[in-house]
Amino acid sequence: MSGAAVPLAPDTEPRAAWRWLGRVPFEETARLQEQLRADVIAGRAPETLLLCEHDPVITLGRSAQAAHVLASADELARRGVAVHAASRGGDVTYHGPGQLVGYPVLRLRGGVVSHLEAMARGLAALLATFDVVATWRREAPGLWIDRGNENSLAKICAFGVHVRHRVSIHGFALNVTTALEAFDLIVPCGLRDVAVTSIAALTGAAPTLEALAPRAAAALGVAFDRSFARSSERSATREL
């Protein structure tokens, strides 16, 4: 008998799931997302929301400009920051400890913009539980905070996705306790003179990412009209 997975019938396809991966390298999650997308397209796996934290890394989206990485290769190596190309849209961004990164591997029910807006709506609802008011900006995709000062707008969450056969990968990066000086290494999302902020910077405190993950999954479940069931899998890799 062949060991190949058998596609699930539509009425037996598992409900959507979410997984907490812990702190993992970016390249592992990139492989896992592609693997999951192929399984979702084939009907072998449920739609899945991956939540994690990354080792320090600068990722280059499809529109990235090399000049938007401001630090030299030697400086990045000294600081332990990797650089990787990503299939998502957008320019340059930073991921690192203290940042909740989410990768919804989902079938689109509308267009790409409505998918991004649903993600933003769920995370804005999550931020509201910390009395943080965040606004989605389509022209500069992200969640923004108006701090009411001269340089009033600051970005708290970045977005970028890639879609194939109407199944999305990549997603969002929410600054929770992120070391904000790390963004000095880049021109964030290609936007010069843009401030960044975090939950901790705005409120003085923040939960651990592992504690925040189920709250994020619940808020995104409402926004995406899915019911994400927690998966017991933690590893970012599995056998094919």
C-alpha positions in Angstrom: 0.0 0.0 0.0 1.3 3.5 -0.8 2.3 5.7 2.1 1.0 8.8 0.4 -1.5 10.8 2.3 -5.1 10.5 1.0 -7.0 13.8 0.5 -9.9 14.2 3.0 -13.4 14.4 1.8 -14.8 18.0 2.2 -17.2 16.9 5.0 -14.4 15.2 6.9 -11.8 17.9 6.6 -10.5 18.9 10.1 -11.6 22.2 11.6 -9.1 25.0 11.6 -6.2 24.7 14.1 -3.6 26.9 15.7 -0.2 26.0 16.9 2.3 27.7 19.3 5.8 26.9 17.9 7.8 28.8 20.5 11.1 30.5 19.5 12.2 29.2 16.1 14.4 30.3 13.2 12.6 32.1 10.4 13.7 29.6 7.7 12.1 26.7 9.5 8.7 28.4 9.6 9.0 29.4 5.9 9.4 25.7 5.0 6.6 24.7 7.3 4.2 27.2 5.8 4.9 26.0 2.3 4.4 22.4 3.5 1.1 23.3 5.2 -0.1 25.2 2.2 0.4 22.2 -0.1 -1.5 20.0 2.4 -4.3 22.5 2.7 -4.6 22.8 -1.1 -4.6 19.0 -1.4 -7.2 18.6 1.4 -4.7 16.7 3.6 -4.6 19.2 6.5 -6.8 21.8 8.1 -6.2 25.5 7.7 -3.7 26.4 10.4 -2.6 29.5 12.3 1.0 29.3 13.3 2.1 31.5 16.2 5.8 31.9 17.2 8.7 34.1 18.1 11.8 34.3 15.9 15.5 34.5 16.5 16.8 37.9 15.3 16.3 38.2 11.6 15.8 40.7 8.8 13.5 39.5 6.1 13.4 40.9 2.6 10.0 40.9 0.9 9.4 40.8 -2.9 9.7 44.6 -3.1 12.7 44.9 -0.8 15.5 47.3 -1.7 19.0 46.4 -0.5 19.6 50.0 0.6 16.9 49.6 3.2 19.2 47.3 5.2 21.2 50.0 7.0 23.7 47.9 8.9 26.7 46.2 7.3 27.0 42.5 7.0 29.8 42.6 9.6 27.6 44.6 12.0 24.7 42.2 11.5 26.9 39.2 12.2 28.3 40.8 15.3 24.8 41.3 16.6 23.6 37.8 15.6 21.0 39.0 13.1 20.4 36.8 10.1 19.1 38.0 6.7 16.6 36.0 4.6 14.6 36.6 1.5 10.9 36.0 2.0 8.1 35.2 -0.5 5.7 37.7 1.1 4.9 41.1 -0.4 6.4 44.3 1.0 9.9 45.6 1.8 12.3 45.0 4.7 11.2 44.1 8.2 12.8 42.8 11.4 11.7 39.9 13.6 13.1 39.1 16.9 12.6 38.1 20.6 9.5 39.7 22.1 7.6 39.9 18.9 4.5 37.7 18.3 4.7 36.5 14.7 1.6 34.9 13.1 1.3 32.9 9.9 -2.3 32.1 9.0 -2.3 29.4 6.4 -5.9 29.9 5.2 -8.1 29.7 2.2 -9.1 33.2 1.1 -12.8 33.8 1.2 -12.5 37.2 -0.5 -9.6 39.2 -1.8 -6.1 39.8 -0.4 -7.0 43.2 1.0 -10.0 41.7 2.9 -7.7 39.0 4.2 -5.2 41.6 5.5 -8.1 43.7 7.0 -9.4 40.7 8.8 -6.0 40.1 10.3 -5.7 43.7 11.3 -9.2 43.7 12.8 -8.5 40.7 15.0 -5.2 42.1 16.3 -6.7 45.6 16.9 -9.3 43.9 19.0 -6.5 42.1 20.9 -4.7 45.4 21.5 -7.9 47.0 22.7 -7.8 44.6 25.7 -4.6 46.4 26.7 -6.3 49.8 26.2 -4.2 50.3 23.1 -6.1 51.9 20.2 -4.6 50.7 16.9 -5.7 51.8 13.4 -5.3 49.9 10.1 -3.8 51.9 7.2 -4.2 50.4 3.8 -1.8 52.8 2.1 1.0 51.7 4.6 -0.1 48.2 5.6 0.1 47.9 9.3 -1.5 48.8 12.6 -0.6 52.3 13.7 -0.8 54.1 17.1 -1.5 57.8 17.4 0.6 58.9 20.3 -0.6 62.5 20.2 2.8 64.1 19.9 4.9 65.7 17.1 5.8 62.4 15.5 2.5 61.0 16.5 2.1 57.8 14.4 4.0 54.7 15.4 3.8 51.3 13.9 3.0 48.4 16.2 2.3 45.6 13.8 3.5 44.8 10.2 1.8 42.7 7.6 2.8 40.8 4.5 1.4 37.8 2.7 1.8 35.5 -0.2 -1.1 33.7 -1.9 -1.1 30.7 -4.3 -4.2 28.8 -5.4 -6.1 31.2 -3.0 -4.3 29.9 0.1 -2.3 32.4 2.1 1.0 32.2 4.0 3.0 34.7 5.9 1.0 37.2 8.0 1.9 39.6 10.8 4.5 40.7 13.3 3.2 42.3 16.5 5.6 44.1 18.8 5.0 43.0 22.3 8.2 43.4 24.3 10.5 43.8 21.2 13.7 45.7 21.6 12.7 48.7 19.4 16.3 49.8 18.8 16.6 46.7 16.5 14.5 48.6 13.9 17.4 51.1 13.6 19.1 48.4 11.5 16.6 48.9 8.7 14.2 51.2 7.0 11.1 49.5 8.3 8.8 48.4 5.4 10.7 51.0 3.3 9.2 53.9 5.2 11.8 56.4 6.3 11.4 58.4 9.5 8.8 56.0 10.8 8.6 55.3 14.5 7.8 51.9 15.9 6.3 51.0 19.2 5.2 47.9 21.3 2.7 46.9 23.9 5.3 47.2 26.6 6.4 50.6 25.4 2.9 51.9 25.5 1.6 50.3 28.7 4.7 49.6 30.7 4.0 45.8 30.8 3.0 42.9 28.6 2.3 39.2 28.9 4.7 36.5 27.7 4.2 35.6 24.1 3.1 32.1 25.0 0.4 33.5 27.3 -0.6 36.0 24.6 -0.8 33.3 21.8 -4.2 31.8 22.7 -5.7 35.3 23.1 -4.4 36.2 19.6 -5.8 32.9 18.2 -9.2 33.6 19.7 -9.3 37.2 18.4 -8.2 36.1 14.9 -10.7 33.3 14.9 -13.5 35.9 15.3 -12.1 38.1 12.6 -11.6 35.3 10.1 -14.9 33.6 11.1 -13.0 30.4 12.0 -12.9 28.4 15.1 -9.2 27.6 15.7 -8.7 24.6 17.9 -5.3 24.3 19.6 -3.0 21.7 18.2 -0.6 19.8 20.5 2.2 20.0 17.9 4.9 22.4 18.9 7.7 21.6 16.5 8.2 23.8 13.4 9.2 20.8 11.4 7.7 17.4 10.8 8.2 14.4 8.5 6.6 14.6 5.1 
